[in-house]
Amino acid sequence: MNLAAFEKAAARSYPGLSAARARIQAAQAQLDEAWVSPVFQSTITAGVSLAPEVRGSPIFSPDPQLPVDNPWQPVLGFAIEGVVPLWTFGKLPAARDAARAGISAARADRNRVRDPLRYDVRRAYFALQLSLDLRQMLDEALPQVRAAGERLEQQLAEGNGDVGEMDRYRMSSAIAEIEARDADVARLEASARAALVVLTNVRRFRTPECPIEAVGVELRPSDHYTNRARHDRPEVHMLEAAVRARQASLDFTEAGFFPDLALAYRFGTTYAPGITDQTNPFVIDNANYSTISAGLVLRWSLDLWGNAYRVDRESALLEDTRLRSHEAQRGIELEVSESYERARAAQRQVETWSRGRLSARRWFIAAGQGAEVGVVETRDLVEAARAYLTARYSHLQAIHDFNTALANLERTAGSRVVEAWEPPCE
């Protein structure tokens, strides 16, 4: 698997992205609710009760006023009533604007989760490449140094006057240093593989057998990435959505000074078979009746003084959100500037250590060949091996740092910095 395959696997399986997509669906449902729910503010009430039997007419009844001794029979009731808003002076549009802002914030939050995930996958992948290249370097250098150590021991055993105990100590120190680096490489490889498994949920994989290389990119001036971050960072979009939501909340609160014009309706009926139905419409019969009504109503909360304080509160919260947005943008600028300078410094280190690695490798090869024929002293071989390992290690580490810095720059800028993260593997 290459880096692109790891990124796709992480996007499919990472729980954080799935949770972000669920939040988008929840925000969309909230907007749908803001459109539909106000029109269906109706309630249905139905019930069954018992009442004593009552007979007679408005003029005469053989039963007393409270005939509890009569047989008790059921009373059935049903009613539906509701209100449909017609004009709310901006309350409903403000609620929908707030719901739209919630959708924008949820989509930006998905990108906010996605960008660090890509960065973590790239960082783990480059760390794995670094560990494999370091492993190859140590496998190349360690046998030669050990062979030189064996020749040194043989020379000491033969009593060769050209070598001494100081050479033995120097060689032992060099071998111990290389073996210690080997342990660090094993730890780096294990942690990088574990990170890729956790991030992508891919348990078994093989990476291309290609050496780590510096990503090809031509860095633009720092202001370019800062301007891109001001427009493309998910956090910026989330803050803009927060400001819109606060503005919608303020509009909703200000509309509370005005009444709501609505259409109200009601239908209800009850039926009591044990109570004589009074058919005269001017006689109130709570046991047997049917009613229907509809008309325009005006609902107005007279808590105007309290609403004025609520407006002041929402205005202050809106200003707070705006200022926090400006504060966050300054923090983003600092973050982009720092990541850009890290990438520039790493790029210079790659170039410097590339030249040092080539010189140190020539020195190490020449010293190894000279040691085999006995024309190079042990101390020269040890110094050459240390110089090569240090230069090669530093060069590989610089490439890793540069690639990781570019990934971090892309994360902080919120937009694409590199067109191709991996060169063709041949």
Phi, psi and chi 1 to 4 in degrees:
 res  aa     phi    psi   chi1   chi2   chi3   chi4
   1 MET       -  135.5  -66.1 -179.9   65.0      -
   2 ASN   -95.4 -175.1   57.8    9.1      -      -
   3 LEU   -64.5  -41.0  178.7   56.7      -      -
   4 ALA   -61.8  -38.9      -      -      -      -
   5 ALA   -66.1  -38.6      -      -      -      -
   6 PHE   -64.4  -40.6  -80.9  117.4      -      -
   7 GLU   -64.3  -41.2  -69.0 -179.6   -1.2      -
   8 LYS   -65.8  -40.9  -69.1 -179.9 -179.8  179.1
   9 ALA   -63.7  -39.6      -      -      -      -
  10 ALA   -65.8  -40.1      -      -      -      -
  11 ALA   -64.8  -31.6      -      -      -      -
  12 ARG   -77.2  -36.1  -72.5 -166.9  -55.3  -93.3
  13 SER  -110.8  -11.7   62.4      -      -      -
  14 TYR   -70.7  125.6 -166.8   64.7      -      -
  15 PRO   -62.4  -32.0  -20.9   32.0      -      -
  16 GLY   -62.0  -38.8      -      -      -      -
  17 LEU   -69.8  -38.9  -80.8  178.4      -      -
  18 SER   -62.7  -40.3  -59.9      -      -      -
  19 ALA   -64.6  -38.1      -      -      -      -
  20 ALA   -64.9  -39.3      -      -      -      -
  21 ARG   -65.7  -35.8  -73.0 -170.6  -72.6  -92.7
  22 ALA   -64.9  -36.8      -      -      -      -
  23 ARG   -66.9  -32.9  -71.3 -167.0  -69.3  -89.1
  24 ILE   -65.0  -44.2  -65.9  175.7      -      -
  25 GLN   -62.2  -39.0  -64.9  176.5   -4.6      -
  26 ALA   -65.4  -40.6      -      -      -      -
  27 ALA   -66.7  -38.4      -      -      -      -
  28 GLN   -65.5  -39.6 -178.4   62.9   53.9      -
  29 ALA   -63.4  -35.1      -      -      -      -
  30 GLN   -66.4  -38.0 -170.4  171.3   11.4      -
  31 LEU   -65.9  -43.5  176.0   59.2      -      -
  32 ASP   -59.8  -38.9  -63.6  -21.9      -      -
  33 GLU   -63.6  -38.8  177.4 -172.1    0.5      -
  34 ALA   -64.7  -26.7      -      -      -      -
  35 TRP   -82.2  -38.9  -83.0  101.5      -      -
  36 VAL   -93.3  -43.1  174.5      -      -      -
  37 SER   -58.8  -41.3 -177.2      -      -      -
  38 PRO   -60.5  -26.0  -24.0   34.6      -      -
  39 VAL   -80.9  -19.2 -175.5      -      -      -
  40 PHE  -115.4   42.1  -68.2   93.0      -      -
  41 GLN   -85.2   68.8  -65.8  -61.1  -48.0      -
  42 SER  -120.3  150.8  -57.8      -      -      -
  43 THR  -130.6  145.3   58.0      -      -      -
  44 ILE  -118.1  130.8  -65.4  177.9      -      -
  45 THR  -121.9  123.8  -56.2      -      -      -
  46 ALA  -135.4  144.5      -      -      -      -
  47 GLY  -158.8  162.2      -      -      -      -
  48 VAL  -130.2  130.6  178.2      -      -      -
  49 SER  -139.4  179.6   61.6      -      -      -
  50 LEU  -121.0  144.8  -65.5  175.0      -      -
  51 ALA  -146.8  148.5      -      -      -      -
  52 PRO   -67.6  149.3   23.8  -32.6      -      -
  53 GLU   -66.8  136.4 -176.6  179.4   89.5      -
  54 VAL  -137.5  129.5  179.9      -      -      -
  55 ARG  -121.6  155.4  -58.6  -63.5  179.9 -177.9
  56 GLY   131.1 -165.7      -      -      -      -
  57 SER  -133.7  175.9   67.0      -      -      -
  58 PRO   -60.4  -19.9  -24.3   34.7      -      -
  59 ILE   -90.5  -43.2  -59.6  174.9      -      -
  60 PHE  -145.2  140.4  173.3   76.1      -      -
  61 SER  -144.9  134.6  174.3      -      -      -
  62 PRO   -75.4   -6.2   28.9  -35.2      -      -
  63 ASP   -97.5  151.0  -61.0  -41.0      -      -
  64 PRO   -70.4  176.7   26.0  -34.1      -      -
  65 GLN   -66.4  -30.6 -173.3  174.1    7.5      -
  66 LEU  -128.3   82.7 -171.1   60.8      -      -
  67 PRO   -82.9   68.1   30.2  -32.6      -      -
  68 VAL   -70.7  -17.9  -65.8      -      -      -
  69 ASP   -82.2  -12.9  -65.5  -27.7      -      -
  70 ASN   -71.5  162.2  -69.7   -4.8      -      -
  71 PRO   -61.5  141.8  -22.2   33.4      -      -
  72 TRP   -94.8  134.2  -70.7   61.5      -      -
  73 GLN  -131.5  162.5  -63.3 -166.7   24.0      -
  74 PRO   -73.4  154.4   25.6  -34.0      -      -
  75 VAL  -127.8  122.9  177.9      -      -      -
  76 LEU  -104.8  139.0  -52.7  176.9      -      -
  77 GLY  -140.4  147.6      -      -      -      -
  78 PHE  -150.6  137.4  170.7   82.5      -      -
  79 ALA  -152.7  142.9      -      -      -      -
  80 ILE  -132.3  133.4  178.4  172.4      -      -
  81 GLU  -149.6  153.7   56.3 -174.8  -11.3      -
  82 GLY  -170.6  176.4      -      -      -      -
  83 VAL  -136.5  133.0  177.1      -      -      -
  84 VAL  -113.4  114.9  178.3      -      -      -
  85 PRO   -69.1  136.5   24.3  -32.5      -      -
  86 LEU  -107.9  -40.7  -59.2  177.2      -      -
  87 TRP  -148.8  121.5 -173.6 -101.7      -      -
  88 THR  -118.8    9.9   62.0      -      -      -
  89 PHE    57.3   36.7  -70.5   91.3      -      -
  90 GLY    97.7    0.7      -      -      -      -
  91 LYS   -66.9  -49.1  -64.0 -176.9 -177.5   69.0
  92 LEU   -67.1  -44.6  -68.6 -178.2      -      -
  93 PRO   -59.1  -36.0  -27.0   35.7      -      -
  94 ALA   -65.9  -39.4      -      -      -      -
  95 ALA   -64.2  -38.2      -      -      -      -
  96 ARG   -71.0  -36.6  -67.5  162.7 -170.7  157.0
  97 ASP   -62.7  -40.5  -70.7  -17.7      -      -
  98 ALA   -63.9  -38.5      -      -      -      -
  99 ALA   -67.6  -38.7      -      -      -      -
 100 ARG   -63.4  -40.4  -66.8 -172.1 -172.8   96.5
 101 ALA   -62.0  -35.1      -      -      -      -
 102 GLY   -63.9  -37.9      -      -      -      -
 103 ILE   -65.3  -44.6  -65.6  176.8      -      -
 104 SER   -60.7  -41.9  -60.1      -      -      -
 105 ALA   -65.1  -39.1      -      -      -      -
 106 ALA   -66.8  -39.9      -      -      -      -
 107 ARG   -66.6  -41.0  -70.9  173.7  177.2  169.8
 108 ALA   -65.0  -35.4      -      -      -      -
 109 ASP   -65.3  -34.0 -176.0   57.3      -      -
 110 ARG   -61.8  -43.8  175.2 -170.2   56.6 -170.6
 111 ASN   -66.4  -33.7  -63.2  -24.7      -      -
 112 ARG   -63.9  -35.4 -176.2 -168.4   61.9   81.1
 113 VAL   -76.2  -36.7  175.1      -      -      -
 114 ARG   -68.6  -42.2  179.9 -160.2   61.0 -166.6
 115 ASP   -64.1  -48.2  -68.9  -10.7      -      -
 116 PRO   -62.8  -31.1  -22.9   34.2      -      -
 117 LEU   -64.5  -45.1  174.6   62.0      -      -
 118 ARG   -60.2  -42.3  -73.9  179.4  177.3  174.6
 119 TYR   -61.9  -43.9  169.8   67.2      -      -
 120 ASP   -64.9  -39.8  -69.8  -22.4      -      -
 121 VAL   -64.9  -44.3  170.5      -      -      -
 122 ARG   -64.8  -41.0  -69.6  166.6 -178.6  170.5
 123 ARG   -63.3  -42.7 -175.7  173.2   58.3  174.0
 124 ALA   -66.8  -38.5      -      -      -      -
 125 TYR   -66.3  -44.4 -176.1   79.8      -      -
 126 PHE   -66.2  -34.4  -66.9  140.6      -      -
 127 ALA   -64.9  -38.4      -      -      -      -
 128 LEU   -66.1  -42.7  179.5   58.7      -      -
 129 GLN   -60.0  -42.4  -79.5 -169.5  -42.2      -
 130 LEU   -60.9  -44.6  173.3   62.6      -      -
 131 SER   -64.5  -38.4   66.5      -      -      -
 132 LEU   -68.0  -38.8  -63.9  177.9      -      -
 133 ASP   -69.5  -38.6  -81.1   18.5      -      -
 134 LEU   -64.4  -37.9  -69.4  175.7      -      -
 135 ARG   -61.2  -43.6  171.1   68.7   61.7 -168.7
 136 GLN   -63.5  -40.0 -179.1 -177.8    7.8      -
 137 MET   -62.4  -46.3  178.2 -166.8   70.6      -
 138 LEU   -67.2  -37.8  -64.6  177.3      -      -
 139 ASP   -63.9  -27.5  -68.8  -16.7      -      -
 140 GLU   -79.7  -39.8  175.5 -174.0   -8.4      -
 141 ALA   -88.1  -37.3      -      -      -      -
 142 LEU   -62.3  -43.1 -172.3   56.9      -      -
 143 PRO   -61.4  -36.6  -25.1   35.7      -      -
 144 GLN   -68.3  -40.5  -63.0 -173.2   39.8      -
 145 VAL   -67.6  -40.1  176.1      -      -      -
 146 ARG   -65.8  -38.9  -75.3  175.4  174.8  170.2
 147 ALA   -63.3  -39.1      -      -      -      -
 148 ALA   -65.1  -36.4      -      -      -      -
 149 GLY   -64.6  -38.2      -      -      -      -
 150 GLU   -66.7  -39.1  -67.4  175.0   -3.0      -
 151 ARG   -65.3  -36.9  -71.6 -166.3  -61.7  -90.2
 152 LEU   -63.4  -43.7  174.4   62.6      -      -
 153 GLU   -62.6  -38.3  -67.0  -65.1  -25.5      -
 154 GLN   -65.8  -39.6 -176.4  177.5   -0.5      -
 155 GLN   -66.4  -38.2  -68.0  174.0   -5.9      -
 156 LEU   -67.2  -38.4  -71.1  173.0      -      -
 157 ALA   -66.7  -31.7      -      -      -      -
 158 GLU   -82.7   -5.8  -65.8  173.9   -6.6      -
 159 GLY    77.7   29.4      -      -      -      -
 160 ASN   -66.1  124.9 -169.2  -26.8      -      -
 161 GLY   -76.8  -10.6      -      -      -      -
 162 ASP   -77.7  -13.3  -65.2  -26.1      -      -
 163 VAL  -124.6  157.5  -64.5      -      -      -
 164 GLY  -147.8 -171.7      -      -      -      -
 165 GLU   -63.4  -32.9  -70.8  -63.4  -35.3      -
 166 MET   -61.3  -35.9  -62.8  -61.7  -64.8      -
 167 ASP   -67.5  -37.8  -66.9  -39.8      -      -
 168 ARG   -62.8  -45.3  171.8 -178.1  -72.0  172.8
 169 TYR   -63.0  -40.6  -62.4  150.8      -      -
 170 ARG   -64.0  -42.1 -173.1  178.8  -68.6  109.1
 171 MET   -68.2  -42.2  180.0   62.6   70.5      -
 172 SER   -62.4  -39.8  -61.3      -      -      -
 173 SER   -64.0  -40.8  175.1      -      -      -
 174 ALA   -65.5  -43.5      -      -      -      -
 175 ILE   -63.8  -41.2  -66.0  175.8      -      -
 176 ALA   -63.7  -38.9      -      -      -      -
 177 GLU   -64.1  -42.2 -178.6  179.4   -8.3      -
 178 ILE   -66.3  -43.4  -64.9  174.7      -      -
 179 GLU   -64.7  -33.9  -68.8  176.5  -13.7      -
 180 ALA   -65.8  -40.3      -      -      -      -
 181 ARG   -64.3  -33.5  -72.6 -175.9 -179.3  -89.3
 182 ASP   -62.1  -38.5 -175.6   75.0      -      -
 183 ALA   -66.1  -39.4      -      -      -      -
 184 ASP   -63.6  -39.5  -71.3  -22.5      -      -
 185 VAL   -64.5  -41.7  169.8      -      -      -
 186 ALA   -61.9  -41.8      -      -      -      -
 187 ARG   -64.3  -42.5  176.3 -167.7   56.9   79.7
 188 LEU   -63.2  -43.0  178.9   61.8      -      -
 189 GLU   -64.8  -44.4 -180.0 -179.3   -1.8      -
 190 ALA   -63.6  -43.7      -      -      -      -
 191 SER   -67.8  -37.5   60.3      -      -      -
 192 ALA   -66.0  -43.5      -      -      -      -
 193 ARG   -63.9  -41.2  -70.2 -175.2  179.0  -83.7
 194 ALA   -63.3  -39.8      -      -      -      -
 195 ALA   -64.3  -41.2      -      -      -      -
 196 LEU   -65.5  -37.6  -73.0  173.6      -      -
 197 VAL   -64.0  -44.5  169.6      -      -      -
 198 VAL   -66.4  -41.6  171.5      -      -      -
 199 LEU   -76.4  -33.0  -66.3  171.4      -      -
 200 THR  -108.4  -15.2   64.5      -      -      -
 201 ASN    64.1   21.9 -159.1   31.7      -      -
 202 VAL   -98.5  114.2  177.0      -      -      -
 203 ARG   -81.2  -35.5  -59.1  -63.7  172.6  179.8
 204 ARG  -126.0  130.0  -63.2  180.0  178.9  -87.5
 205 PHE  -157.3  160.8   56.8   83.3      -      -
 206 ARG  -130.3  134.0  -69.7 -175.8   60.6 -173.0
 207 THR   -94.2  154.0   56.6      -      -      -
 208 PRO   -59.2  139.8  -22.8   32.8      -      -
 209 GLU   -83.0   67.9  -64.1 -179.7   -2.5      -
 210 CYS  -126.2  141.0  -64.4      -      -      -
 211 PRO   -68.4  153.1   25.6  -34.4      -      -
 212 ILE   -67.9  135.8 -173.9  172.7      -      -
 213 GLU  -131.1  152.5  -64.2 -175.7   29.0      -
 214 ALA   -68.2  134.7      -      -      -      -
 215 VAL   -66.2  133.6  174.3      -      -      -
 216 GLY   -76.7  118.2      -      -      -      -
 217 VAL  -157.4  148.3   64.0      -      -      -
 218 GLU  -113.5  103.4 -176.1  176.0   -8.3      -
 219 LEU   -68.6  135.6  -70.8  176.1      -      -
 220 ARG   -89.9  173.9  -61.9 -173.3 -179.6 -174.9
 221 PRO   -60.4  156.3  -24.8   33.7      -      -
 222 SER   -60.0  -35.3  177.5      -      -      -
 223 ASP   -61.3  -30.7  -68.2  -18.1      -      -
 224 HIS   -61.5  -46.6  169.2   77.3      -      -
 225 TYR   -73.4  -30.9  -58.8  105.3      -      -
 226 THR   -66.3  -43.0  -58.7      -      -      -
 227 ASN   -66.0  -37.8  -66.7  -29.3      -      -
 228 ARG   -64.3  -39.1  -65.7  -69.8  -64.2  -88.9
 229 ALA   -64.5  -36.6      -      -      -      -
 230 ARG   -62.2  -25.7  -67.8 -166.3 -171.8  103.0
 231 HIS  -107.4  -26.9  -62.7   88.2      -      -
 232 ASP  -108.6  -16.3  -61.3  -22.2      -      -
 233 ARG   -63.8  134.4  -84.0  -74.6  -70.4  -93.7
 234 PRO   -59.0  -34.5  -21.5   31.3      -      -
 235 GLU   -62.5  -35.8  -68.5   85.2  -10.2      -
 236 VAL   -64.0  -43.5  172.8      -      -      -
 237 HIS   -64.8  -37.1  -64.0  164.1      -      -
 238 MET   -66.0  -39.7  -66.8  178.2   67.0      -
 239 LEU   -67.7  -38.9  -69.3  169.5      -      -
 240 GLU   -62.3  -41.1  -68.4  174.2   -9.7      -
 241 ALA   -64.8  -36.8      -      -      -      -
 242 ALA   -64.2  -39.6      -      -      -      -
 243 VAL   -64.3  -42.4  170.9      -      -      -
 244 ARG   -64.0  -38.8  -66.6 -161.6  -58.7  -88.7
 245 ALA   -65.9  -40.6      -      -      -      -
 246 ARG   -65.3  -38.4  -77.3  -63.2 -177.8 -170.9
 247 GLN   -64.8  -40.5 -177.8   63.6   58.5      -
 248 ALA   -65.0  -38.1      -      -      -      -
 249 SER   -64.7  -39.0 -179.8      -      -      -
 250 LEU   -65.2  -42.5  175.7   59.4      -      -
 251 ASP   -61.5  -40.8  -65.0  -19.7      -      -
 252 PHE   -63.2  -42.6 -176.6   89.1      -      -
 253 THR   -67.8  -40.3  -53.7      -      -      -
 254 GLU   -64.7  -32.8  -70.9  177.5  -19.2      -
 255 ALA   -68.4  -13.5      -      -      -      -
 256 GLY   -67.0  -13.4      -      -      -      -
 257 PHE   -73.7  -13.2  -72.0  113.9      -      -
 258 PHE  -114.4  155.7  -55.9   97.4      -      -
 259 PRO   -79.0  170.7   29.8  -35.2      -      -
 260 ASP  -111.1  129.7  -65.2  -21.9      -      -
 261 LEU   -96.9  127.3 -179.2   63.8      -      -
 262 ALA  -144.1  163.6      -      -      -      -
 263 LEU  -103.2  118.4  172.2   65.9      -      -
 264 ALA  -106.0  144.3      -      -      -      -
 265 TYR  -144.9  155.4   57.7   89.7      -      -
 266 ARG  -156.7  138.6 -173.8 -180.0 -171.0  -79.3
 267 PHE  -139.5  132.9  169.2   77.2      -      -
 268 GLY  -147.9  152.1      -      -      -      -
 269 THR  -153.2  147.0 -178.2      -      -      -
 270 THR  -134.3  155.3   61.2      -      -      -
 271 TYR  -144.6  125.2  172.3   64.0      -      -
 272 ALA  -128.4  101.9      -      -      -      -
 273 PRO   -65.7  -21.1   23.5  -33.4      -      -
 274 GLY   -89.3   -0.8      -      -      -      -
 275 ILE  -120.7  131.5  -59.7  176.0      -      -
 276 THR   -62.5  127.7  -57.4      -      -      -
 277 ASP   -74.9  123.5 -174.1    8.3      -      -
 278 GLN   -92.6  108.6  -52.6  -61.1  -36.9      -
 279 THR   -82.0   -9.8   57.4      -      -      -
 280 ASN   -70.5  121.2 -171.0  -29.7      -      -
 281 PRO   -65.1  -17.2   25.4  -34.7      -      -
 282 PHE   -93.0    3.7  -63.4  102.2      -      -
 283 VAL  -105.9  125.2  174.7      -      -      -
 284 ILE   -78.9  118.3  -61.3  176.4      -      -
 285 ASP  -124.4   97.1 -176.4    1.2      -      -
 286 ASN   -70.2  -16.3  -67.3  -34.3      -      -
 287 ALA   -86.3  -37.0      -      -      -      -
 288 ASN  -128.8  104.8  -62.6  -82.7      -      -
 289 TYR  -158.6  159.9   77.2   95.9      -      -
 290 SER  -138.4  137.8  -65.3      -      -      -
 291 THR  -141.0  146.3  179.9      -      -      -
 292 ILE  -146.5  137.5 -175.6  170.6      -      -
 293 SER  -156.5  153.3   62.1      -      -      -
 294 ALA  -159.1  148.6      -      -      -      -
 295 GLY   173.8  172.5      -      -      -      -
 296 LEU   -80.6  137.4  -63.5  176.6      -      -
 297 VAL  -130.6  155.0  -63.3      -      -      -
 298 LEU  -122.4  118.4 -163.7   65.8      -      -
 299 ARG  -111.4  127.7  -62.1 -169.6  -58.7  179.5
 300 TRP  -143.6  120.4 -164.5   -4.5      -      -
 301 SER   -81.6  126.8  173.1      -      -      -
 302 LEU   -92.6   14.5  -63.7 -179.6      -      -
 303 ASP   -82.9   58.4 -174.3   18.6      -      -
 304 LEU   -70.9  -37.9  -57.0 -179.4      -      -
 305 TRP   -63.6  -47.7 -163.3  -14.4      -      -
 306 GLY   -63.3  -35.2      -      -      -      -
 307 ASN   -67.0  -31.3 -164.3   68.8      -      -
 308 ALA   -61.5  -40.7      -      -      -      -
 309 TYR   -68.0  -35.0  -70.1  121.1      -      -
 310 ARG   -65.5  -37.0  -72.8 -170.8  -73.7  -87.8
 311 VAL   -64.0  -43.5  169.3      -      -      -
 312 ASP   -60.0  -40.2  -67.7  -18.4      -      -
 313 ARG   -65.5  -45.9 -179.5 -172.7   64.0 -166.1
 314 GLU   -65.3  -35.8  -67.3  -63.7  -26.4      -
 315 SER   -64.1  -42.0  -61.0      -      -      -
 316 ALA   -66.1  -39.7      -      -      -      -
 317 LEU   -66.9  -35.7  -69.4  175.2      -      -
 318 LEU   -64.2  -44.8  174.3   59.4      -      -
 319 GLU   -63.8  -39.0 -175.9   65.5   15.7      -
 320 ASP   -61.3  -43.3  171.0   72.9      -      -
 321 THR   -65.4  -40.4  -55.2      -      -      -
 322 ARG   -63.4  -44.6  -75.4  174.1  175.5  167.4
 323 LEU   -66.8  -37.3  -67.0  175.8      -      -
 324 ARG   -64.7  -34.0  -73.1  179.0 -179.9  -89.2
 325 SER   -64.5  -43.6  176.0      -      -      -
 326 HIS   -64.0  -39.3  -63.1  -30.1      -      -
 327 GLU   -63.3  -42.8  179.3 -173.6   16.4      -
 328 ALA   -65.4  -36.4      -      -      -      -
 329 GLN   -64.6  -37.0  -71.8 -177.8   -2.4      -
 330 ARG   -65.4  -40.1  -66.6 -173.6 -178.7 -176.3
 331 GLY   -63.1  -37.2      -      -      -      -
 332 ILE   -64.4  -40.4  -71.3  173.7      -      -
 333 GLU   -61.0  -42.8  -67.4  176.3    7.4      -
 334 LEU   -63.6  -40.9  -69.1  175.1      -      -
 335 GLU   -64.1  -43.3 -167.9  176.3   10.2      -
 336 VAL   -65.0  -43.0  172.6      -      -      -
 337 SER   -61.0  -42.6  177.2      -      -      -
 338 GLU   -65.8  -45.2 -179.2 -179.1   -1.2      -
 339 SER   -66.0  -33.6   60.2      -      -      -
 340 TYR   -66.1  -45.6  176.5   80.0      -      -
 341 GLU   -65.5  -34.4  -65.9  -57.5  -31.0      -
 342 ARG   -63.1  -41.6  -74.8 -179.2  179.3  -87.7
 343 ALA   -65.3  -41.4      -      -      -      -
 344 ARG   -63.6  -44.5  -73.1  -70.3  -57.4  -85.7
 345 ALA   -64.1  -42.0      -      -      -      -
 346 ALA   -64.3  -36.1      -      -      -      -
 347 GLN   -63.7  -41.6 -172.1  177.1   37.8      -
 348 ARG   -66.6  -37.2  -68.4 -168.2  -65.2  -92.4
 349 GLN   -65.8  -36.5  -70.3  176.7   -3.3      -
 350 VAL   -60.9  -45.2  169.4      -      -      -
 351 GLU   -64.9  -42.1  -63.5  170.8   -3.3      -
 352 THR   -67.2  -48.4  -57.9      -      -      -
 353 TRP   -71.4  -20.5  -78.5  113.9      -      -
 354 SER   -65.6  -42.4  176.9      -      -      -
 355 ARG   -68.1  -41.9  -63.8 -169.3  -62.4  -91.8
 356 GLY   -64.5  -35.7      -      -      -      -
 357 ARG   -65.7  -42.8  177.0 -172.6   63.3   85.8
 358 LEU   -62.4  -43.6  -67.2  175.7      -      -
 359 SER   -65.1  -43.6  -60.9      -      -      -
 360 ALA   -66.9  -33.8      -      -      -      -
 361 ARG   -68.4  -41.6 -180.0  172.6  176.3   80.1
 362 ARG   -61.3  -40.7  -64.7 -169.4 -173.7  100.7
 363 TRP   -63.1  -44.1 -178.5   17.0      -      -
 364 PHE   -65.7  -42.0  176.3   60.3      -      -
 365 ILE   -65.7  -43.3  -67.5  175.2      -      -
 366 ALA   -64.5  -40.9      -      -      -      -
 367 ALA   -66.8  -39.1      -      -      -      -
 368 GLY   -64.7  -41.8      -      -      -      -
 369 GLN   -67.5  -37.2  -66.7  173.5  -11.5      -
 370 GLY   -69.3  -33.9      -      -      -      -
 371 ALA   -67.5  -33.0      -      -      -      -
 372 GLU   -66.8  -33.3  -70.3 -179.6   -2.6      -
 373 VAL   -97.7   -0.6  -62.3      -      -      -
 374 GLY    83.0   20.0      -      -      -      -
 375 VAL  -102.7   -3.1  -62.6      -      -      -
 376 VAL  -121.2  132.1  173.0      -      -      -
 377 GLU   -72.5  160.5  -64.1 -177.5   -0.3      -
 378 THR   -63.1  -41.1  -57.0      -      -      -
 379 ARG   -62.5  -33.7   65.3  172.4   60.9   89.8
 380 ASP   -68.1  -38.6  -65.2  -29.2      -      -
 381 LEU   -66.1  -42.3  176.0   61.3      -      -
 382 VAL   -63.5  -44.5  172.2      -      -      -
 383 GLU   -64.4  -39.5  -68.4  176.6   -1.0      -
 384 ALA   -65.6  -41.2      -      -      -      -
 385 ALA   -64.3  -43.2      -      -      -      -
 386 ARG   -64.6  -42.4  -80.7 -179.1  169.7  172.0
 387 ALA   -63.2  -41.6      -      -      -      -
 388 TYR   -67.5  -45.7  168.5   67.1      -      -
 389 LEU   -62.8  -40.3  -68.9  176.5      -      -
 390 THR   -65.3  -45.5  -60.1      -      -      -
 391 ALA   -67.2  -43.0      -      -      -      -
 392 ARG   -66.6  -44.0  177.1   60.3  174.4  161.7
 393 TYR   -60.9  -45.7 -177.6   91.0      -      -
 394 SER   -66.0  -35.6  -60.4      -      -      -
 395 HIS   -66.9  -46.1 -179.2 -123.6      -      -
 396 LEU   -63.6  -41.0  -68.0  174.0      -      -
 397 GLN   -64.1  -37.8 -175.4   67.2   51.1      -
 398 ALA   -65.4  -39.8      -      -      -      -
 399 ILE   -63.0  -44.4  -66.3  175.3      -      -
 400 HIS   -60.6  -45.1  167.0  -92.0      -      -
 401 ASP   -64.1  -38.2  -66.1  -16.1      -      -
 402 PHE   -66.1  -47.3  176.1   60.2      -      -
 403 ASN   -62.7  -42.4  -67.3  -10.8      -      -
 404 THR   -65.7  -37.8  -55.6      -      -      -
 405 ALA   -65.1  -37.4      -      -      -      -
 406 LEU   -65.3  -40.6  -72.2  178.4      -      -
 407 ALA   -62.3  -39.4      -      -      -      -
 408 ASN   -69.2  -36.5 -171.0   44.2      -      -
 409 LEU   -63.8  -39.9  178.4   59.6      -      -
 410 GLU   -66.1  -36.1 -175.7  165.4  -61.0      -
 411 ARG   -66.6  -45.6  179.0 -171.7   66.1   84.1
 412 THR   -73.5  -31.8   56.1      -      -      -
 413 ALA   -76.7  -21.8      -      -      -      -
 414 GLY    74.8   11.3      -      -      -      -
 415 SER  -148.4  171.2   57.7      -      -      -
 416 ARG   -69.6  132.7  177.4  173.4  -65.8 -178.5
 417 VAL  -111.4  -36.4  174.0      -      -      -
 418 VAL  -115.0  134.8  176.9      -      -      -
 419 GLU   -80.8  -41.3  -66.3  -62.4  -30.4      -
 420 ALA  -132.7  118.2      -      -      -      -
 421 TRP   -80.9  -19.8  -79.1  100.2      -      -
 422 GLU  -130.7  130.3  -74.4 -175.4  -64.5      -
 423 PRO   -70.7  163.2   26.0  -32.6      -      -
 424 PRO   -57.2  132.6  -23.4   33.3      -      -
 425 CYS   -93.9  106.5 -175.9      -      -      -
 426 GLU  -119.5      -  -61.2  178.2   -1.5      -
